[in-house]
Amino acid sequence: MKEEAYSYTTPASILVQVAEIASRYKGRNDKLMDVIVQVNKLVPDISEEVSAVISREMDIGQTTVYSFVTFYERLSVKKKGKYIVRMCSNAPCHVRGAVEVREAILDQLGIQLGETTEDGRFTVELSPCMGVCDQSPAVMINDKVYGDLTPDSARALIKRYIREDMQ
């Protein structure tokens, strides 16, 4: 396992909830995806502590949990922001201006692709097709899709999230 990927601590209250979820599937390796999906609703990233609890409660190797999490693009062992901004990287979005939209969002947040803002609110990452080609260029913020974006509308969208988060 990569040591630098685990440089933060998961609160004990979250670990207790993770243990409750994972313990329901002890000895059921085939249910790891179910556990990860449920745990991912509690935490946007699977820290070393979280994977250790899953491993212990399900009676599977921690390396198995780590390999599983790092295999899937939407899962992560890195700490992510409260808002995950996923930007489509496929041709329809690209042709319709996704690069300009991406640059506007990154400029607005003051980060690079794959980074998280210093305040821990936003992470921006590329994603394969989100299935909304008719609305390209599109982004997904957490589970909500926004389409037909321009650089200006993308900046306004980020500003709206910042404003609403401060209230």
C-alpha atoms as one frame of an Amber mdcrd trajectory, in Angstrom:
protein
   0.000   0.000   0.000   1.133   3.560  -0.694   1.970   5.233   2.594   1.456
   8.832   1.371  -2.140   8.032   0.400  -2.978   7.646   4.096  -1.882  10.871
   5.710  -5.127  11.732   7.510  -7.278  10.343  10.300 -10.880   9.196  10.068
 -13.058  10.176  13.057 -13.857   7.331  15.459 -17.606   7.896  15.072 -17.294
   7.178  11.345 -15.201   4.060  12.012 -17.953   2.733  14.309 -20.510   3.223
  11.517 -18.179   1.522   9.025 -17.815  -1.429  11.410 -21.606  -1.724  11.706
 -21.973  -1.823   7.921 -19.094  -4.228   7.242 -19.918  -6.632  10.087 -23.186
  -7.550   8.358 -21.135  -9.179   5.594 -18.507 -11.145   7.536 -16.915 -13.779
   5.310 -18.772 -12.474   2.226 -16.053 -11.211  -0.126 -18.709 -11.051  -2.853
 -20.381  -8.215  -0.905 -17.336  -5.930  -0.799 -18.846  -3.620  -3.437 -22.037
  -3.294  -1.397 -20.024  -2.412   1.697 -17.838   0.093  -0.154 -20.890   1.802
  -1.702 -22.527   2.142   1.724 -19.301   3.330   3.355 -18.689   5.788   0.515
 -21.910   7.555   1.545 -20.293   8.243   4.925 -16.850   9.207   3.661 -15.746
  10.272   0.166 -12.422   8.477   0.592 -11.366   5.147   2.029  -8.580   5.893
   4.501  -6.248   3.259   5.936  -8.352   3.186   9.090 -11.546   2.649   7.101
 -10.046  -0.153   5.002  -8.656  -1.788   8.174 -12.127  -1.799   9.758 -13.719
  -3.213   6.605 -10.988  -5.844   6.411 -11.390  -6.869  10.058 -15.184  -6.907
  10.084 -15.547  -8.783   6.784 -12.598 -11.085   7.518 -10.807 -10.297   4.258
  -7.320  -8.963   3.608  -6.726  -5.236   3.817  -4.766  -5.463   0.553  -7.922
  -6.832  -1.077  -9.893  -3.804   0.126  -7.154  -1.399  -1.031  -6.906  -3.085
  -4.452 -10.661  -2.924  -4.850 -10.873   0.768  -3.972  -7.965   1.781  -6.194
  -9.357  -0.190  -9.151 -12.555   1.845  -9.463 -12.206   5.398 -10.733 -14.958
   6.890  -8.577 -13.483   5.484  -5.369 -10.406   6.919  -3.736  -7.885   6.452
  -0.966  -7.019  10.152  -1.162  -8.841  12.750   0.874 -11.306  14.563  -1.384
 -13.359  17.689  -1.045 -16.926  18.019   0.125 -17.857  18.657  -3.509 -16.397
  16.337  -6.144 -16.497  18.064  -9.523 -16.224  15.409 -12.215 -15.639  16.607
 -15.736 -16.334  14.464 -18.774 -13.194  13.593 -20.714 -14.826  12.063 -23.799
 -15.064  13.401 -27.347 -18.588  14.932 -27.379 -17.807  17.173 -24.405 -14.328
  17.936 -25.732 -15.633  19.003 -29.149 -18.277  21.226 -27.552 -15.894  23.189
 -25.323 -15.094  21.061 -22.279 -11.476  22.231 -22.157 -12.531  25.872 -21.806
 -15.124  24.954 -19.175 -12.545  22.904 -17.273 -10.037  25.765 -17.337 -12.704
  28.206 -16.085 -13.563  25.939 -13.147  -9.927  25.275 -12.258  -9.148  28.990
 -12.480 -12.176  29.830 -10.325 -11.025  27.364  -7.645  -7.302  28.103  -7.951
  -6.295  24.446  -8.302  -5.126  21.982 -10.938  -6.935  18.917 -12.189  -6.905
  16.159  -9.543  -6.321  18.587  -6.683  -8.464  19.644  -3.744  -8.888  23.248
  -2.640  -7.042  24.246   0.526 -10.311  24.646   2.412 -11.218  21.040   1.536
 -14.426  21.988  -0.231 -13.746  21.106  -3.881 -11.900  18.354  -5.747 -11.827
  18.442  -9.550 -11.216  15.301 -11.566 -11.774  13.866 -15.014 -14.353  11.165
 -15.516 -15.223   8.949 -18.457 -18.545   9.496 -20.197 -21.335  10.412 -17.806
 -24.011   9.521 -20.346 -25.251  13.059 -20.920 -23.682  13.735 -24.323 -26.792
  15.640 -25.386 -25.964  18.201 -22.658 -22.246  18.502 -23.317 -20.065  19.952
 -22.075 -21.192  18.632 -18.732 -19.917  18.286 -15.186 -21.188  16.315 -12.232
 -20.927  17.837  -8.773 -21.325  14.969  -6.352 -24.375  13.265  -7.891 -25.929
  16.224  -9.722 -25.264  16.767 -13.451 -24.989  20.211 -15.021 -24.939  20.425
 -18.795 -24.677  22.821 -21.717 -22.014  24.730 -19.834 -19.967  27.668 -21.011
 -16.938  29.049 -19.198 -19.142  31.820 -17.745 -21.949  29.488 -16.627 -19.372
  27.119 -15.115 -17.846  29.968 -13.068 -21.341  31.002 -11.934 -22.103  27.401
 -10.930 -18.972  27.192  -8.762 -19.735  30.604  -7.219 -23.248  29.373  -6.371
 -21.838  26.298  -4.597 -19.401  28.489  -2.675 -22.191  30.882  -1.634 -24.585
  28.101  -0.609 -21.860  26.315   1.330 -21.126  29.446   3.364 -24.734  29.846
   4.499
